[in-house]
Amino acid sequence: MKTTEISSITSPLTQVEVNDDITHSALNTLVDGDSLTQQQSHDVFEQVINGFVAPERLAAILTALKIKGETPAEIAGAAIAIRENATPFPMQTNGVSDCVGTGGDGANTINISTTAAILAAACGIKMAKHGNRSVSSMSGSADLLEAFGVNLTMSPEVASECLAQANICFLYAPAYHTGFKHAAPVRKAMAIRTLFNILGPLVNPAKPDAMLLGVYLPELITPIAEALLLTGVKHAWVVHGSGLDEIALHGKTKVTEISNGELIKKDISPADFGLKNYTLEDIKGGTPQENAEFIKAILAGKGLEAHNSAVIINCAALLYLHREQLDGQADTLLLAAQHAKKVLASGAATKTLADLVRLSNAGVSA
């Protein structure tokens, strides 16, 4: 697999000093079976992301959190610290959205969230897609977009221009979160899922105020939704679709919606969107190049019916979250799906992707 080179990156704005007492105190708290406050978690992960924590202590902290079970406050504190120490992204006046999954479901589907984000952008939603290489499939969002020719190392300023002109940009996680390298050896040595496995979707440098976020286990829905609230997200669906970190076509999807500061839980099915059920096999993905061909056909309005439906159902959820700005076109899930289907059939999403490719290569890389 090709590795993208990351050239010189702007340093984070925050100035952090080594403080061994922070992580020592936190570890004692966790070993006693107690939870960290949001501020304590923030301070711990600020030390981690700046490379100030010894590998043995980091492993102990991650293990203690895992055994105890991470609370929403601990998740939010860590996410905020990582986001604060990321390469800055230009502030957007009108707000942005993201469509992302934790990965880790092992389903190897086509790139549903990435394609849904492109379609949502074609529908007029500002999408700041934050992602990385493959986690649960052979092809992650970065792998797919690179196959299309998107410049993964575009500078934040170029990405902001993509957002302004094409309604979508891609923020390649390793380019913005250089501090993750300090935890990488420990994570590799531990070889188990830790808090880091669920932080990716919560640390988008563009600070989206609306999100469709899929999780790999249903037990993660509520804590992730509560953590999103604590990080300032205003509107979101946190979903788990019958084994997928997406809205499912092969069964029911559990949803926790963030709306007006409250959490609303519900189950949904393809029928709510006016769509048929399909099997997981119907939406299996392949290599980055194979997936690129699948997605190219979908965006051109010529995809397989199951592939189209997987993208439409997830895009429709995004449109529904933005129903107040869509002039009645997404007031219900059925209407949102019909609108997404209409835009997809028009081929407008192909132009959106072409604009992203062109604009991402027009400026100077990071």
N, C-alpha and C positions, 0 to 999 in steps of 0.2 A: 504494500500500500504506500502511496506517495505521501511524504511528510511535508507539510507546509512550513516554510521557514518564517519565523516571526522576527522582523527587524526591530530597530530601536523603538521602544514604547515609552510614552510619556509617563513619568512617575506619578503615583497617587498624590493627592493634595494633602492627605493627612500626615502628621508627623508623630510617630509612635516610638516610645522608648522601651527598652528591655525592662521587664518587671517580673522577676521570678516568683514573687509572692502571689501574683494573680493566679497563676496556674497551680501553684502548690495549694493555696487555699481552696480553689475550685475542686481539686482532686480529693482533698479531705472531705469536702461537702458531699461529693458524689459517693465516695467510699462509705460514708455514714448512711447512705440510702436516701439522701435529700436531693432536691432539685436545685438547679441554679436559677437565679433571677434572670430576667432578660438582659439586664446590664452586666451581670457576671458573665453570662455566656458571650455577650458582645466583647467584653474585655479579654476573655480567654482566646477567642478566635481572632481578635486583632493581633494578639501575640503570635498565634499560629501562622497567620497569613504573612507576617513580616519575618518569619524564620527565627523567632526568638525562643521556641520551645524544643527541648531535647526530644529526640525520637521516642525514647522510653516513656517519657511523661505524656506525650501526645497519644501514644498507643494506649496508655492506662486511662486517659480521659475519655477517649473514644469508646473503649471497652466498657467503662463504667456507665457512660451514657446509654450505650446499647443495651446493657443488662437491665438498667433501671427503666429504660424507655424514654425517649426524648420528648419533652413537653413542648407545646406551642411556643412558650416564651424562650426556651432554649434554642429552638429552631430559628425563631425570628431574630434573636440576638446575634446568632452566628451569621445569619444571612445579611443582616444590616452591616455588621463589621466587614464582611467580605466585599459587599457592594461599596462601602465607603472607601475601601482601599483598592478599588479597581481603577483602571485607566478611566478618566472622566469621559462621559458622553455629553454632547451639547444638550442643554435643557430644551425640551419641546413645549411650546406654549399651549398646544391643543390636546396634549395627552396622547399616549400610544398604547398599543395592545401587544400581547404575545400569545402564541399558541404552542404549547410545549409539553413534553412528557418527561417523567423521571427516567425513562428507559428501564431496562432490567426485567421486562416481562417475558423475554425470550421467544417472542412470537415471530420475529423476522418478517414483519409485514412490509408493504410498500411504505414510502415516506409520507404518511398521512398528514401529520401535523404541519410539515413544511409546505406541502401542496395546499392544504387548507389555508395556510397563512397567505400564500400567493393569491389564491382565489379571493380571500377576504379583502386583500389589498385592491384587487380588481373591482371589488364591490364598493370601494371607497373608504375602507377602514385603514387607519395608519398602523402598520405592523412592524414592530422592531423585533425581529426573530433572533433570539439568543440561542446558540447551539454549539455543538461539538461534533466530533466524529462518532462512529457507531458505538452504541451501548447494547441495545437489545436486538439489533439486526445487523446484516452485513453492510448496511449503508446508513450512516447518520445524516443529519441535515447538512453538515459541512461537506461530507463526501458527495452528496447529491448535487449541491449547489456548485461545488468545484467542478463536477463533471459537466455542468452546464456552462462553465466559464466564469462564474462569479469570482471576483478577487477577494479571497478570504481575509487578506491582510490590509484591506482598505482602511484608511485612517478614520478616526471618529468623525472628522469633518466631512469626509467623503460619504460616510455612512449616513450622516445627517442629511446630506444633499440627496442621497437616494430616497430617503424617507420623504423628503419634501416633494420630489418630482415623480417618484414611482409608487408612493404610498407604502414602500417596504424597504427595509435594510436588513443586513445580516451582521450580527455581532458575534464574531468567532471567539468563543469563551477563552481559549488559551492566550489570545492577544490582549484581552482585557483583565484577566485574572492571573497575572504572572506569579502571584504568591502561592497559587495552588501547588507549584513545584516543591515547596517546602514540605508539604504533606504527602506527596506522591510516594516516596520510598516507604513510608510507614503504612500507607494504605495497601501498597503492593505486598508488603511483608505480612500484614494482617490477613489479607485474602478473605475478608468477610465484608458484608454490607455495613456501613457505618453512616453517621449523620451526613457525611460528604455525598453519599449516594442520592440524597434527596434535596441537597442545597442548590444544585445547578439551576433549576427552574425559578428559584427565588432570588437569584443574584443578578438579574438582567441589569446592566449599567444604565439602560434607558429608563428604568424605574416605571414600568407600565402600570397604568391605573386600572386596566381591565385585562383579564387573562382567562384562557381555557387551559387548564393544567391537569394532565393525566398522571395518575400514580399507579405503581406496579402492584400494590396490595390494597384491598378495601379498607384495612385498618388504618391506613395513612390518610384517608380522605379528611376526616375531621381535624386531626392535629395540623395538617397542612393548610386547611382552610382557615383555621384559627390563627396560624402563623402568618398567613397572607394578610389577614386583617391587621395584625400587629405591625406589619411592614408598610402599611398604607395603601394596599390595593383596595379599590372602591367597588369594583364589580368583577365577579369571577364565577366560573364553574370549576370545581375540583371533581374529577371524575375517575371512575374505574369501571371498565366495560367488560365484565365477564372474563377476567384474566388479562385484559389489555390496559395499557395506560393511554387509552383513547376512548371515544364513544364507540360502542360496539354495534356491529350489524348482525352478529350471530347470537345475540341474547340481550338481556337487560343491562343497563348502565346505571350504576349508583352515582348520584350527583349531590354535592353540597354547594348551594349557590350563595354567594356573598351579595347581599343587596341591602342598601341603606344601613350598613353596619350590623346586619343580622345574618344568621346562617339558616338557610332553608334546605331541608333534606327531601329528596324525592328519587324515584326510580323512573327511568324513561326507556323507551324501546323504539326501534326503527319506525313502527307504525305511527308514533307521535309526529314523525316528520313526513309521513306519507310515503315511506320507503319500505322496500321488501327486506326480508332477512337473507343473509348470505353466510356461508361457512367461512371459517378462518382460512381454509385452503384457498378460497376464492380471492383473498387479498394478500397472499404470500408475496414477498419481495425477492430480490436477487442481489447481484453485485451492483456497485454504484452505476456502472454503465447500463445494466439491464433495468435498474430502477429508473434511470434517467429516461430511457425509452418509454417505460410505462407512464411516467409523469408527463413527458412531452405529449403523448397521445391524450392523456386526461385534460391537460390545459388547453389543448387544441379543440376540445369538445368531441374527441374521437376515442376516448378510453373505453375499456371494458366496463360493462354495466356495474359490476361489483366494485371496481376501483372508483368509478365516478361516485357511487353512493357513499363509499367510505369517506371521500373528501367532502362531499356535499353535507353529510350529517354533522361533521365536525365544524365545517365553515358555518353552517346554519346556527350552531350554538354561539359562535362568535358574533354573528349578525344579531342574534336575539339579545345578547348582552348590550348591543348598541342600538336597540330598537327605537329609542327616543330620537335618534338622529337620522333614522332611515325612512321617515315619512310614511309610516304604516306598512312598509315592505317586510318588516320582521317582527310584527306585533305578537305573532304566535310562532311556535316551532314549525308548523306546517308552512306558513307564509315565508318564513326565513329560508326553509329548504327550497321552496319554489323559486325564490329570488336567486339563491345560490346556483340552482340548476340552470336557470335562464342565463345568468352571466357566464357560467361554465360553457354552455352550448354555443355562446356567441364567439368564443375564442379570445375574449378580451384578456384572459389571464396569461395567454401566450405573450401578448405585448407587455404585460406587467413584468414577466420574467425577463424578456429581452431588454427592457428598460433598466432593470436591476443589473444585468450583466454589463450593459454598455456604461452605465453611470459608475459602477464599482471599479471599472478599469480606466475611467477618464481622469481620476485624480491621482495624487501621490499616495503610495501605501504608507501604512503606519511605520 
